[in-house]
Amino acid sequence: MKEAKTGFTPSRRGFLSGAGALATAGWVGGAAAGWVLRPAWAHAAGPIKMGIATDITGPIAPSGNADWQVAQFTIEQINKDGGILGRPIQLFLEDTASDPNVAVGNVRRMIQEHRPDVVLGGITSAMRQAIKDPIVTRGRTLYIYPQLYEGKECTKDLFCTGPTPAQQCDKLIPYLIKTVGKKRFALPSANYVWPQVLNKYARKVIEANGGEVVFEEYYPLDQPEYSATISKIKDGKVDCVFNTVIPPGLQPFMKQLYESGFQKNGGVLTCVYFDENTLNYLPANEMEGLYSCLDYFQAVDDPFSKKLQEDYAKRFPNTKYLFTAGAAATGMYRGIKFYEAAVKETKGDLHRDAVAAAMDHAVIEHGPGGGAAMVPGHMHCKMNMYTAICRINAGKPYYEIVDKADMVDPREC
């Protein structure tokens, strides 16, 4: 299914804001040629080259900026510890601008000019589909996609390090039905591939657990009016809204749903890409009581995750771009660490075939929310999954973890 267009044109003001943050963080470059972050030391064989393609500008910029910051943070940690087998990592960054048409040209230029050994990035499925050809096929480069997504991506030399529908729905939906007691679902959705495929899987899980899908609808990404949808929710006695509307349509949908009294009257809202970064998108009262299911929340209470957060906060003090899950930031960290483990196994051989063969069974002992393991032959990874509810304390929203599942299988490819 073809993606809907965002209708967004990156503004110069928005880019300058992102450019200022990049320059402050040590990146060198500009709009015409991307950005580069050079290591503080050199090696006779040269650096390992890693490309990051993400949304510095555009409607999804809060997630994209979290991604490049997490990439920088992770690489700086690796380089501080001596790099990979003594070689430092050099980062190249291109703005995908929440626009696949812009992204293709920028990513193609990065591949042709810098010839990175691996590229990580892409948030929406439209973005992944747009940039994977210039990376994997034409560029013959290893590609790691870090975002939660709809599944079904089984392209050779493309590894996925974010949650799949099975990892989210198989845990969240039974909890909503059997523990929270909600059985009548509405599936309002942005009109592109992630919601369409995710909803197909979610419907099966809903029905298998005794629930019912009252209606399923798709809207342009920038839809501003949802009164007809709200009426269907009321008339259909919907008690759980499984939302996959995304920005910029997300804000008016959430406002209109809240103002309808849906939550006050006992309705439950769930959105599986909502994490701490989405607190930048919406007023706190519209998020109270919302359920999400992700591979990590900042409430996860393990020493490694806490130390990561502390170190990230020191590196990017007072940042509004947080290290969390739905923004693909955890998948970015996980993907880089999988790549590090694979290159160590190849003893420094950076050729795509060699690294891909090692990536196929890579394991990382620690990460945000716990360790992870690639499922051999499937190009996806097992990881811990957490179900959480959004609470409000002194006017500020936060997530409280209510359920956990260990090393959940992605059930893909």
N, C-alpha and C positions, 0 to 999 in steps of 0.2 A: 504494500500500500504506500502510495506517495505521501510524503510529509506535507503538511500545510506550511505555508510561508509565514514568517513572523511579521513581515511588513516593517521591520526595523532597519533604520539606517544609522550606523554608528556616528555619534556626534563628536566634533572635535573637542568640545568641553569634557565629554565623558572619557575620551582617550587621554587627554592631558592629565585627568585625575589618576588614571591607571599608570600613565607614564611617570608621573611624579613619584608614585609609590615604588615603581620599579627602580628608578634612579636612586631613590633613598636606600633601597635594599641592595644596591651595588651592581645592578644590571647596566650594561652599556648598549646603546643602539638608538633606534627611533622607528617611526611609523613605516618608513620605506623599506627597511631591511631587517625587521625583527629585532630581537634582543639577545645578548649573550652574557653569561655569567661565567667568568674565567676562574679557574682554581688559583689558589694563592701560591702554588708551587708547580714545578714541571717534572716531566719524566722523559727520558731519551726516546721512548717509543711514542710519545705524544699522549694527549688525554683520551679517555673514553668519551665519545660524543653522544650525548643524550638530548633528544628533542622533546619539547613540551608544546602541545597545541591545545590551547584552551581559551575560554571567553574572558578576555580582559575588559572588553566593552560589550554592550548589548543587554537585553533583559535578563540573561542568566549570568551576568558578570559577578554577582556575589558568590556563586559557586566557582566560577573560573578563576577568580582571584585567590580563593582559598586553595585551589589546586596548584597554582604556580608557587605560592608561598610554602605549601607542604613539600613540593618537589625541591625547592631551594633548601628548606630546613633539613630534609632527609639527605640530600647530597652533601651539604656542609658537614653533617655528622659523619658520613662515610669518608669524606676527604680528610676530616680532622683525625680519623683513625687510620690514615695511611692510604686511603683510596681502595681500589679493588686490586689486590695482588701488587700493590705498590704504584699503580697508575691512578691519577686523579680523574674525576669526572668533570667535564665541561658541559654546561647547559646552554641550549638554544631555545628561545621562546618565540612563538608566533601567536598573534591574536586571531582566534576564529570568529570573534565578533558576534556570536549568536546567529550567524548567517552562513549556511553551508556554501553559498556561492563565493563569499569573501574568503572563506576558509580554504577552499581548494587551491586558489592561487597562492595564498600565503604558505600553506604546507608544501606545495610543489616547490616553491622557491627555497624553503628550508632544506628539503631533500637534495635539490640540485646544487645549491651553493655550499652547504655544510656537510652533507653526506653523514648524517648521524648514524650511529650503530643501532639505535633503538629509538622509537618515538612513543610517548605516552600522552594520552589526552582524548578529548572529545567528551561531551556531556550528553547531549540528546542523541537519539538513535539516528536522526537525520544527519547529524554531524559525523558520527562514526561511518555511516554509509558513504558520505561525501568524501571523506579523507582517506578511507582505507585503500582505495585504488591507487592514488599517488604514493602512498606509503608502501603497501605490501606488494602490489602487482608491478607498477611502473618503477617504484623506487627500490624494490627488492630489500626492504628494511623490515625488521621485526617491529610489530605494533602491539602495545599493551593498552587495552581499553579499561579504564578504572571505575566506570560508573555502574551503579545498579541499572538494570535494563530488562527488556522483555524476553531475553533468551534468543535462541535460534541462530546465534552467530557462530558458525562452525568453519570459519575460513582458516586455512593453513597459515601458520606464522602470525596469527592474531590471538592473543591471550586475554581473557576477561577476568578481572580481579575484583569486581563488585558483585553484589547479590543478584540472584535470578528470581523469577516468579516463584519457583518451588521453595527457595530459601525464605521468602517473605510470606507468601500466602499460606503455605502448609502449616505455619506456626501461628500467624496472626488471625486468620479467619476462624479456625476452630475456637480460638480464645474468645473472639467477639461473640460467637454464637453460643458456646457452652458455658462460658464464665460470665460474660457481660450480659448475655441474654438477648441479643439483637439478631433478628432473623430476616427482616424485610429490607433488602439492599437496593439502593440506587447507585448507578455507575455513571456519573457525569464526567466527561472526558475531553481532553484536547484531541483534535483530529490529526493524529499521526501514529506511527507504528507502535511506539511503546505502550500507550494506553490500549490500543486495539488488541495486541497480543496478550498483554497482561490481563485484560478483562476476560479474555477467552479462558485463560487458566483460572482466574479468580472465580468465574461463574461455575466451573466444574467443582471447585473446592467448596463454594457456598452450597451448591445443591447436594453434594456428597455428605455434607454435615447437617442437612435438614433445613437449610435456609432457602430463600427465594429471591431472585432478581426481579424487582418490580419493573424497572426500566433501565436501559443502557443507551446513552446519547453521546454524540460527538459534536464539538464546536470548533470554530476557528480559534487559533491561539490567542488572538487579540479581541475575542468577543467581549463586549462591555455590558450586555443585558441578559439576565437570567431569570426574569420573572416567570416565564412559562415553565422553566425547569423547577423553580421553587413551588409553583402550583402543583406540578406532578408529584413532588415529594410529599406535599400536604395531602393531596387527594388520594395518593396511593398508600397512605399510612406507613411511609418509609421510616424505619427506626435506625438505619445505619447508612450513611453516605460514604461510599468507597470512592474517594475523589482522585482523579488523575488530570484535572485541569492544572495548567502550569502558567507562569507569568508570560505575558502581561494580563491574560484573562483571569488569573488566579485571584487577584486582589478584588475586583468587582464581584466575583462569585462568592468569595468568603464573606464579604461585607453584606451582600444581599441574603445569603443563607442565615447569617447571624441575626440580622434585623428581622427576619421572618419568625424568629422565636424557636427555630428548630432545636437548638441545643437546650434552651431553657425548658422546653416541653419534653425533655428526656431523650432526644435524638442524639446519636453518636456519630461523630465524623472521624474518618480515618484517611490518612494519606501516607503512602509508604516511602515517599521521598523526603518527608519532613524531618529535619534535624535541627540542631541549634542555629545553623546559618539561616534557616527560614524565619527565625525571630526578627531578622532585618526586613522581612517582607510585609508583616501583618501586625495589627494591634493585638495586644496580649489577650483581650477578652474574646477575640474571634478564635483563638487557638485553645482556650481552656477546655480540657476534656478530650482533646484530639488524641487518637492512637496512631502510632507508627511502629514499624518493625524494620530494624536495620542491624548491621553488623557491629555497630558501636554507638553508644551515647556517652556523653561526658560523665554521666552518673556511674559508669562501669567502675567497680571498685577493685582494681588490681594494680599492684605496684608499678608494673611496666607502663601501663596506660597513663597512670597519674604522672609518672616522670616525663613521658612524652609531652603531656599537656603543659607541665611546668617549663620544660625546655623550650617548647614552641612559644609560650607566652613571653619568655625572656628574649627570644629572637625577634618576635614581632609584638612588642608591647602595645597594648591598647588597640590592637587590630580589630576591625569588625568582621574580618574574614577568618572564621574559626576552623579549627582542626576537628572535623567531625565527618559523619558518614554520608548523608544524602547528597552532599556536594561533590562526591567522588574523591574527597581528600583522603579517606582511609584506603580506598582502592589505589590511589596514587602512591601512598606510602608502601602498601603491600606489593604493588607492581615493581617498584624500584628495588625493594628488598628481594623479591623473587629473582629479578634480573641479576642482582649482585651475587646471589647464591648460585645461579646458573653459570655466570662467568668464572666464578671460583672453581666450579666443577670442570669447566673446559680448560682450566689452567691458563686462562687469558686469551683463548681463541675467541675472537669477536665475530667470526663469520656467522651469518644468520642461521644456517642449518645446525651448526654445532650448539649455539646458544639455545635455539628452539628445542633441540633434543634434550638438553639439560633442564630447561624450563618445564618440560612435560611432566616431570616428577619432582619439581622443586618443593621444598618445605621450609617454612620460616617458623622458628620456635616462638617468637614474640612479635606482637604488633598491637595496634589499637584494638581493644576488645578481645585480644587473644591471638594465638598463632593461627597459621593457615597452611593448607597443603593443596597443591595442584592435583587434580584427579587425572592420572595417566591416560592419555589418549582422548581427553575430553576438553582440554584448553580452558577449563574453568576450575575454580578452587573451592574446597570445603572451608567453612569458617563458622565461628559462633554467631548466633543470631539472638537479638534482644527485642522484646516487645515492650513498649513504653507508652505512658500517658502523659500529656502535657498538663502540668499544674501551674498555679499562680501563687507566688509568695511576694507580698508587699508590692503588688503591681507588676512583678517581673515573672515571665514564663520560664519554666524549666521542665525537664523530662524526668519522670520517675519510672524506673524499670520494674515491670510487673511479671515478666516471664523471661526465661533464657533456655536456649537449646544449644547443645555443644556440637561443633563440627558438622554442620548440616550440609548434606550433599546437594550440589547445584542441579542435578538431574538434567544436564544438557549434553548435547552432541553424543 
